[in-house]
Amino acid sequence: MRTIFAITKKELTSYLTTPWAWVVFTGMAFVTSVFFVALLGSFKQAHEVASSVPGGWSQLPPDYQAFRNLTDGVVVTLWSTVLVLTLFVAPFLSMRLFAEERRNKTFELLMTTPIRPFEIVLGKYLGALGIITCTLGITIVFPLILALIGNSESGSALEWNTVLLGYGALLLWGATNMAIGMFISSLTESQMVAAFVSFAVALVWMLIRSIAPNADEPFRSVLAYLSFDGQLQNLIKGVLDLRPFVFFGSVIALCLLLTHRSIEAQRWT
Amino acid sequence: MAMIEVENLTKKYRDRVAIDALNFSIKEGQIVGFLGPNGAGKSTTMKILTGFMPPTAGKARVAGFDVFENPLEAKRRIGYLPETPPLYPELTVRGYLKFVAELKGLPRAKIKDELQRVAVGTGIVPELDRLTGTLSKGYRQRVGIAQAMLGEPALLILDEPTEGLDPRQRREVLELIKSLKGKHTVVLSTHILAEVKAICEQVLIIHRGKIVADDTMANITGGKDTGLEDKFIQLTAE
């Protein structure tokens, strides 16, 4: 146990003492802020239209309906954007996990100290989880701002259940991306290759959903099931759904297992 | 008691035979020079002894523990300096040594003293708070040796510990290794014969994956100044 945490601690130190994580944090904060401000603009506009039309909200097209409240109009939409952003940033965080050990020749150190390979994998993955949680953690500031300065005709400005379930979906997706990235990082010495391949895998996974409607059954159902946003749809909207936890949990477990096999296998070449 | 026992140790990389049925044993407390031309199989043997790499065939035991059947027990007794010191450039020397001490499972209360001990031993005390990435080659090597010494392993395996050092650093590192005599069994590989002559008691010469000499220093040199060179050149000729 202690060795696992020693590795986790070292991973987090490495992340936070090199510029990469800070670049990612800054990028994340900047892009999400832009989206947040834009969403607030649309929200305001929708409310102005609603108050100028006789009959109010009921007369507006469905596109506008989502903007009736801050939770659905701003936060849920923002979460969907962050979901896509995670796809872009996670590979940059996960790429160094094993690739760098090989380039620094420190992999030999890890493999010759009295620890088991699964401790290395778990320690590193916990570090990866820590850093992706920090990255996504930045975005929780937006609902907090809304809760502080927003107001509503009925009760609190935000529906926290919905907000937090959506946030849970984000973390789940981030954790999955880091697991995939870690496995790919264990296959190569080049961080750039690791980042690129991880990104490609996640991108294809995202695009599956857009192929699904054109496919025939039974492929359509299979593809729809496998697509990540299909899995996360309910959670993002604030409906508690346990299936994605099982689905992504299995993907994470599989990736950890593959990473373990991969670092074991490298010693045999 | 034999610290290292190797029987018929063989390693093939696809078709290329790196080491071919090695047999040797090393007694406790010795400083052993592991010599051979570049590419003779020195690093491969060391990687197998430290449990980094499995052999294709044969057995290796460290302090009585089979490196592959009982890897954790064997690894607890080995301090290893690979060819390139395995440093994390973003950690300070102190942070790095602490990390390795934790990996080796040293009791938390002992880590601080142990760190001080190896830092004094390797002369890196003034550099403890520098980032390992900014150290000179000589200091990187010393930190690598300090890392191997953590936890006082019975066996130290040093792969070319003086490679790339200037003459002064080289002498310092050799003095350091000499000072470990008695406390540790040391196996060091190098292709610089003068170094071996200065500090080793037993010499193993490996050529093209085979042991061509395994004897005490006195027997190999035969009392002559150039004895080791002559023997080396004669044994590693085509």
Interface residues (C-beta under 8 A of the other chain):
Chain A: R2 T3 A6 I7 K9 K10 T13 S14 T17 T18 N104 K105 T106 F107 E108 L109 L110 M111 T112 T113 P114 I115 R116 R267 W268 T269
Chain B: Y13 K47 T50 G51 F52 M53 P54 P71 L72 E73 K75 R76 I78 Y80 P82 E83 T84 P85 P86 L87 Y88 P89 E90 L91 G95 F99 V100 E102 L103 K104 G105 Q147
